[in-house]
Amino acid sequence: MQTVILAAGEGTRMRPLTETTPKPMLPVADRPLAAHTADVAVEAGASELVFVVGYEADAVRAYFGDEYRGVPVTYAVQETQAGTADAVRAARPHLDGDFAVLNGDNLYDGDSIAALFDDGPAIAARRVDDPSSYGVLSTEGDRVTGIVEKPADPPTDLANAGAYVFPDAAREWLDVPESERGEYEITDVVARVVDAFDVTAVELDRWLDVGRPWELLAANEWKLGEMERDVAGDVAADADLRGTVVVQQGATVEPGVVVEGPVLIRSGAEVGPNAYVRGATMLGEDVHVGQSVELKNTVVREGTNVPHLSYVGDSVLGREANLGAGTTVANLRHDDEPVRLTVKGERVSTGRRKFGIVVGDGAKTGIDTTLNAGVTLSTGARTRPGETVTRDR
């Protein structure tokens, strides 16, 4: 089955991380986010992957090429950010027959996507505690009878998980009217399919929509937790590696280091001496972690330095950043309320009791900088030595 992977979103809720990296190419464990979507599609039996791309086209093409895991890859360009139906419409010239649609910024469990492919026409759903903030499926048995957007009185607790198998006829139904939001919505296409076909609701065992920085942490927690221990790099004899730890070829772990998995240390990264790294942490290529640094549940992107005597927890650090010696990150509020973070200019709850900071590419902190929980450092930001940072910079 041809599978359309939507990968053209601008990722504005993930800024500053997406100012220089397209959201589908942000790292989740050892590969980009969109590669996990592609993996479940291939394992479910995709005959072709059709990536819908936008400004990030070059980065996606460079990674996936013309073939991915033995499956041919095609690209369709969405010229404007005009909704999900518009994105699928960009792929229409490449489609012939029934087709699947997956979001390139979602994580799905593979068995459920295989069931979705087998049961088409079908819509993926996930049971949630508060469905009122989602599109919600109405059903009769396992048959979908409709989708209601963010209802005050939800008909079920089945949230629309944004994965579909459409019949061939749906290719001609993509020309939907513009919605009140000024977009062309895939749910309007779904409504026509539901009216004309028996559409199955397939419940996902696991699903994560990765749209904001703390969800990138959650994505890495999920995928790092699925790794198997593999120590191929240069590890000192007295380093202590506990649990699921992957040290790739070309990485170095120096004397006195303690690593508690799940942790991934990618090629070219250097850790230690006497550093303490604990899960779920991903150290990207050519990352340097210095003497007596403690890292916990953190994504550190390629080329970034966290030198001696620093602490970073529950954070996302962009590429080529540098934390001055003695930089300390707070990751817990004194009132134990969830940490709040700025998303598109508004302070919103992360839903996480522990969350540290988000650091854009090329940002630098002066020595002995202290950063409050929920602070964002923009791309190229600077702090002064000894500064306490309580607001976004």
N, C-alpha and C positions, 0 to 999 in steps of 0.2 A: 504493500500500500504506500502510495506517495504521502509523505509527511511534510507539512508546512511548519517551519519553526519561525515564530515571530521574534525577530531580533533587531527591530528598528527603533525601539524606544530611546528617548534621549537620556533617561535615567536622572531626571532633575532632582528626585527625592534622595538620590544617593550622592549628591555633590558634597564635598569637592572631589570625591573619589572618581567621578565620571567626567571630570573636566578634561582629562587627557586619556582616559581609558573608557571605551564603550562598556555599558553595564553588562552585556552578555559575555564580555571578556574579562570581567573581574575574577580573581582567583578563588576557587573553592577546592581545597585540598590541592591535588597535583594537576588540575586542568581548569580551563575557564568554565564559568557557570553554564554557558550554552552547550558545552561539550557533554555535561551530565544529561541535559535534555536529549541531545543527539544519541547518547549511549542507550537510553531507555527505548528510544524509537527504533534503533537498529536491532536491539535485543527482542523487541516486539514484532519484528518482521518488516520494517520499512524497506520498500523497494527503491526509494529515492528520497533524498532530503532536499527540500526547497527552502533555503534561508531567505526570509524577507528582511532586507537590510536597508539602512539609511546612511547617516553620516559616517557610521562605523564600518562601512563596507570593506575597506582595505584590510582592517584588522581581522575581520571574520574570514575573509577570503584567504589571508595569509595562513591562518591556523587550519582551516578545514580543507582548503584546496578543491580539487575536482572530484575527490573520492575520500570518503571517511569510513574506515573500518570495512572496506570492501563494498560500500554503498555509494553510488554516484551522487554528487552534490551539484545543485543548481542554485543560482542566486536571482532574486527579484528585488528591484529597488522600489521602495515606497518613497515617493517624491515629497509628500507632506505628511505631517503627523496628524492624520484625520480619523483616527479610530481603528479598531481591530478589523472591521469589515473592509475598510479601505486597504489595510495591510494584506488581508487574504486576497483581495481583488488584484493586488499587484502580482500575486503568484498565479492568478488564473490562467494566463497564457501557457503555463508549464504543466497544467493539470489535465489529466485524462482519466475519468472514472472516479470511484469513491476515493476520498482523501481524508487524512487526519490533520488536525491543527493543534500544535502544542506551543505554549509560551516559552520562549528561550530564557526567561528569567525566573522560571519555576523549577523546583525540584519535585520529582515524582518517584514513587517506588515502582520498580520495573514490572513486578507481577501485575499490578493494577493496570498499567498501560497496556500490557499484553492482553488483559481481559477486555479493555476498552476496544482495542483493535479487533478482537474476535467478535464482539457484540454489536458492532455498528449497524445502523446509525446509533450513536451513543454519546452521552455527555458524562464527563467525570465529575464526581461530587465528593465533598468531604463533610462529615458531620462536625458541627462547631457548636460551642456553648451559646454564642450570641450571634445568630445568623442575620440580625437586623442590619448589619453593616456590609452585607454581601448581596450579590444576586442569589436568590433562593429558588430552588427547584420545587415546583408542585408536582406531585406524583400520584399515580394509582398503581399500587404494587411497585414493581420496578420500572414502570413505564412513566416517562416524563410527560406531563400535561402542560407545562408552561414554566416560565422563569419570571420572577417578580423581583425588581431591583430595590434593594434596601427597604424592605417592607416594615411598617410599624408592627404588624401582626403576621409574622412569618408563617407560611403554610406548613413548612417542615423545618428541620434543622440541617438540611442538606444545602451547603453552600456550593455554588457553581465554581469549580476549580479551573475553569479555562482550558480544558482539554476536550477535543471533540473528534468524532468520526462522522463525516458528512457523506450523504449519498451523492452520486454524480450530478443529480438535478440541482443541488445547492450551488453549483458553479454559476448557474443563471440567476440565482437569487441574491447575489452579492451586491447588486445595485439598489441598496436600501435607501430610504429617505434620510436626510440629515436629521439628527436628534436635536433636542432642546439644548444640548451641550455643544452643538456645532460639530458633531462627529458622526461617523457612520459605524453603528454598533453591530458587533457580531451577534448579540442577543436578538436583534431583529431578524437576522437570518435564521437563527435557531427557532424562533417562533414559527416561521414558515415551514421549516422541516418538521417540527412537532405536529403541525396541523396536517401534514401530508403523509407522514410515516410513523410507524411505531418506533419510538426512540427510547433506548434503555438508559437508565441511570446506573452508572458503575461507580461504586464507592471506592475511593482511594484509601489504602491502608496508611499512607503517609504522603504529605504534601506540604510544600513551603513556597510561598510567594516571596521572592527576594527583591524587595523594592527599596529598603532603607538600610543604613549601615548596621544596625543591630541584627537585622535579618541575614546580612552577610556573615556575621559571627555565628548565627544559628545554623546557617548552611554549612559552614566549616565544621561546626560541632558534629553535625550529622555525618558528613562524608569522611572526616578524620576518624570518626568512630567505626567506620567500616573497613579501615585499612588492616593489613596484616603486617606484623613486625618484619622489618627488612633492614639490616644494617650493612650497607655496602661501602660507606665512606670510611674516612680515617678517624677512628675513635681511640682515645687514649686508654691505656690499660686500667687506670683507676677511675675512669668516668663510670657513672652509675646510670644505666638506662633501664627504666622500669616500665613494664607493660608494653602497649602497642606503640612502638617508636620506629619511624622510618628515617634512616640517614642515607640519602642518595649518594651515589658515586660522585666524588669530587667535593663532598662536604667534609668539614673538620670539626670534631668535638674534642676539646682540649682537657688536660688533667683537672680533676676535681669537680667536673660538671655533673649535675644531677638532672636527669630528664625523666619526667613522669608522663607517660602517654595518656591519651593519644597526641602525638607530636610528629609533625613532618618537618624535616630539615632538608631543604632542597640543595641541589648541586651548587657548589661555590660558596655556600654559607659557612661561616666560622662561628663557633660558640665557645666561650670561656676565656680563661680558666675560671673555675669555681662559680660558674653561672648556675642558676636554677631555672629550668624551663619546665612548665607543667601544662597539661592539656586543658582545653583543646587549642593547641597553638600551631600555626603554620609559619615557618620562616622561609621566605622566598629566596630565589637564586641570588647569590652574592650578598646576602645580608651579613652584617657583622654584629655579633652580640659580645660585649666586652666583659671584663673581669668583674665578678660578683654582681652581675645584673640578674634581676628576677623578672621573668616574663610568665604571665598566666593568661590563658584563654584569649590569645591575641593573634591577629593576622598582621604579619610584617611583610610588606611587599618588597620586591627585588631592589637591591642596591641600597637599602636603608641601614643606617648605623644606630645601634643602641649601645653606647659605650659604657664604661665602668660605673658601677655604683648607682645604677638607675633601677626604678621599678615601674613596670607597665602592666596593667591588668585590664582585661575585658575591653580591648581597644582595637581599632583598625588604623594601621599606619601605611600611608601611601608610599610611592616609589621615591628613592633617592632622598629621603628625609634624613635628618641628623638630630638626635637628641643629645644635648650637651651632658657632660658627666654630672651625675647626681640628680638628673631629672626624675621627678616623682609624680606619678599619676594617681589621683584619687579615683576610686571606683564605687564608692558607697556613700549615700546621704546619711547624715546623722539622724534624720527622722525616719529612716528605713522606707521612705516612699520610693516608688520607681524613679530612676534617673530620667531626666528630660533632655531632649536634644533638639537642635534647630533643624527643621525640615521645611524647605521652601519658605523660609522667613518666619516660621512659627515654631514656638516651643511646644513639643509634643512628647507624650510619655513613651518611653521605650518598652514599657511593660516589664523591665528587668530591674530587679533590686540592685544588681551590680552591673554597671557599665562605666567605662572610662572615657576615652576621648576618640575623636576622629582627626587624623592628620593628613592634610593634602600633600601632594607630591612636592618635593623640594623644600618643605618647611624645615626650620631649624630652631632649636631652643638653646638659650644660653645655659651655662653651667648652673646647677642648683635651682632650676626652674621647677615650680610646683604648679600642676594643672588640675583644676577642679573637675569633678565628675560632670560629664555632659558638655565639655568644651570642644569646639571645633576649631582647628587651625587651618586656615585656607591655604590654597596652593601658594608656596613660596613665602609663607608667613614667618616672622621672626619674633623671638622673645628676648628680653634682656637678662643678663646674669642675675640670679637671685630673685627673679620676678615671680609673683604669685598671680596666676591667670585664672580669673573667675568668669570671664565672658569670652565669647567667640572672638577670634583675632583674624 
